[in-house]
C-alpha cells in the first residue's frame, strides 16, 4: 500500500516511538516515499531543497520504526527513533510554540 500522490505532495506526521511526541511535519513525493521505504530513514520533499534526507547535514537522522497511512491514503504517520533533535532549531520537536490567548 502507498499514499495517493495524485494531488501532489503528501503530508507526513513524524512521531517519536519512545514518547509518542509529535516531532515534525513534512511532505513526501513519490521519490521521497521510495527512498524512505528502501533505506529505513526518513526522506522528504521540500519545494526549496527538493529531495532531502532528514539528518544528512546535522546527523540527526530519523530511523523509521513504523509507517501508517490514514483512511484516505493522503497522509502518512512515521513512527521513528530520532538520533538527536528533530527541529532545525535544536529543539527535540518543532512544536514548541505554545499559543495563549
C-alpha positions in Angstrom: 0.0 0.0 0.0 1.2 3.5 -0.8 0.0 7.1 -0.5 -2.2 8.7 -3.1 0.2 11.1 -4.9 -2.5 12.1 -7.5 -2.9 15.5 -5.8 0.8 16.2 -5.3 2.8 16.2 -2.1 1.5 14.1 0.9 1.9 15.4 4.5 3.9 13.3 6.9 3.5 13.5 10.7 6.6 12.3 12.4 6.2 10.8 15.9 8.8 9.6 18.4 8.4 5.8 19.1 9.6 6.1 22.7 7.5 9.1 23.9 4.6 9.4 21.3 5.6 13.1 21.0 5.0 14.7 17.5 8.4 15.8 16.3 7.7 17.5 13.0 5.5 17.6 9.9 7.0 17.5 6.4 5.9 16.3 2.9 6.8 13.4 0.6 6.5 12.9 -3.1 6.9 9.5 -4.7 10.7 9.7 -4.8 10.9 10.6 -1.1 8.4 7.8 -0.3 10.5 5.2 -2.2 13.8 6.4 -0.6 12.2 6.2 2.9 10.9 2.7 2.3 14.2 1.5 0.8 16.6 3.0 3.4 14.6 2.8 6.6 15.4 6.5 7.2 13.1 9.5 6.7 13.3 11.3 3.4 11.2 14.3 2.5 10.5 16.7 -0.4 10.9 20.4 0.1 9.8 23.0 -2.5 13.1 24.8 -1.8 15.5 21.9 -1.4 13.8 19.1 -3.4 14.6 15.6 -2.2 16.4 15.6 1.2 17.2 13.1 3.9 16.5 14.3 7.4 19.8 14.4 9.3 22.1 14.4 6.2 23.6 17.7 7.3 23.0 17.6 11.1 23.5 13.9 11.8 20.0 13.9 13.4 18.6 11.1 11.3 15.2 9.6 11.8 15.1 5.8 11.8 11.7 4.6 10.7 10.1 2.1 13.0 6.6 2.0 11.6 4.7 3.5 8.7 0.9 4.0 8.7 -1.4 5.7 6.1 -4.6 7.4 7.0 -8.0 6.1 5.8 -7.9 8.2 2.6 -4.3 7.3 1.8 -3.4 11.1 1.7 -1.4 11.4 4.9 1.4 9.4 6.4 2.4 8.7 10.0 6.0 7.8 10.5 6.9 6.4 13.9 10.7 7.0 14.3 13.7 6.7 16.5 15.4 10.1 16.4 19.2 10.3 16.6 19.0 13.8 18.1 16.7 16.8 17.9 14.2 16.8 15.0 13.9 20.5 14.7 16.4 22.6 12.8 16.5 25.0 15.9 17.9 22.2 18.0 14.7 21.6 19.8 13.5 18.0 20.3 10.2 18.8 18.5 9.3 21.6 16.0 6.1 22.1 18.1 7.4 24.2 21.0 5.5 27.5 20.3 2.6 27.5 22.8 -0.4 29.6 21.7 -2.0 31.5 24.5 -4.9 33.9 24.4 
